[in-house]
Amino acid sequence: MNQPIVCIGELLIDFFSVEQNVDLIHSQTFTKKAGGAPANVCATIGKLGGAAHFCGKVGNDSFGDFLQNTLTQFNVNTTYLLKDKTHPTTLAFVSLQEDGQRDFIFNRGADAFLSIGDVPADIFDTSKLIHFGSATALLPSPLYETYTILLKRAKDKNCFASFDPNFRSDLWKGQEDKFIAIARECIAQCDFLKVSEEELFLLTDNTEMNKAVSELHSLGAICIAVTLGKNGTFLSYKGESALIPSIPIQAIDTTGAGDAFVGATLYQLGKLEAPHSISFSKWQEIVKFSNIVAAKVCEKIGAIEAISNLEEIQSL
C-alpha cells in the first residue's frame, strides 16, 4: 500500500553563483535549481515510488511553472499547489565563500501567503501522513498561521505528524530565541521529529545527547531521529535508543541529505497500515534504509537531482 503523504511549506527557486569564492556583489552567473525543504522531501517520496502531495504557493509566473513541472517529473501530486496572482515566486540567491560561509539574499514571495482558506477542509480525511518541514514556515507570515493551525488539526484528526524544524541561520540571525520557542511548540504536536545534532543542542541548550533527546521527548515528540552525518543517526523511541550507522561514501555535496532522510522515512511509513504502532526494531529498519538514501544524495550535486530511485537503494 502507499498512503498519501502531504508535505506543507515552501517551494522556491535557488540561484547558486557558479563562480567560486565570489560574493553576490560581484557574481555574474547563476544556475537555477528547484528548492525548498518540503519539495525535496516530496521529490524523495515520489522518486522512491510513494504517493507524495505538495501543499504550498508559488507565483503565477514562469518560475512557478518551472517548479510545478519539476515536482511533476518526480511523480509528486500538485493538486494542493496554488499559484498566487499577486505575489511572485520566492527566490533565494546564494554564493559560497572559500571559508565555507554563504553570501545569501532571500526575496520572499508567494510561499509566505498560503492561508488556511487555501487548504481543502478534507485534507486530513484523505491523507493521514503529514509532514511539516518548512524552513520559512516559522517566520511571521500567513503561512506561519496556517502551519500551526494545520499541525494542531493533524493531531486532532489522529494523523501521523512529522516535523523537521529546519533551522537556517541566515533566516533567524538575532532571533534564535524566537525560533526555539516556536519550534518547541511544534514539537509538542509531532509523532516523528527529525533534527540535526546542531538543532538538537540549539533547541535544548544541552550538549549531552541522551539528556537533550529526553527533553524533546518530554515536550511531546514520540519518535526522534538525530542525524549525525557520516556517523549515522541516533534513534530514540519509547524508552529505547540506538545509533544506526550510515554507509561509507565519498561526499561531494551534502545539500538536501536531511530532506532525503525524511522523505525516505515517510515513504516507508506510507507503506504501513498503522504508522503510530511500530516496534523499535521496525524503526531501526526504517532508519537504516533512510540513512542509505541520504548518504547517496551526498555523492552527487543538487538536492533533487541527486535522489536515487528504489532499485538503486535496494541494490545496496
Secondary structure, DSSP 8 states (H G I E B T S, - for coil): ---EEEEES--EEEEEE-STT--TTT---EEEEEE-HHHHHHHHHHHHT-EEEEEEEEESSHHHHHHHHHHHHTT-B-TTEEEESSS---EEEEEE-TTS-EEEEEE--GGGG--GGGS-TTHHHH--EEEE--SSTTSSSHHHHHHHHHHHHHHHTT-EEEE-----TTT-TT-HHHHHHHHHHHHTT-SEEEEEHHHHHHHH---SHHHHHHHHHHHT-SEEEEE-GGG-EEEEETTEEEEE-------S--TTHHHHHHHHHHHHHTTSS-TTS--HHHHHHHHHHHHHHHHHHTTSSSTTTT---HHHHHT-
